[in-house]
Amino acid sequence: MVLVVETLADAKAGRRYRVVGINGGRSVYERLYDMGILPGTVVEVINQSFLRGPIRVRVGGSDVAIGRGVAVRIVVEEFNGPG
């Protein structure tokens, strides 16, 4: 199995990803924590804006928008498992 790691900013719409790390300071980590996005969390990318706008993801039954500046700090791997 090949493990492909990328950032959430590179993720494709309609796919699910597991967060493997957050490259940011305390404020970024706390902001993501408040959204329920932590290492180990599975997120589904709802859509990507063609104009480089925010990325909409579904996490824990809620839809949230994440700006590109934060999305490039979220390291993910594609996830095909349950839940």
Summary of the structure (lengths in Angstrom):
residues: 83
radius of gyration: 11.6
end to end distance: 20.2
largest distance: 34.7
contacts: 217
relative contact order: 0.32
helix: 20%
strand: 39%
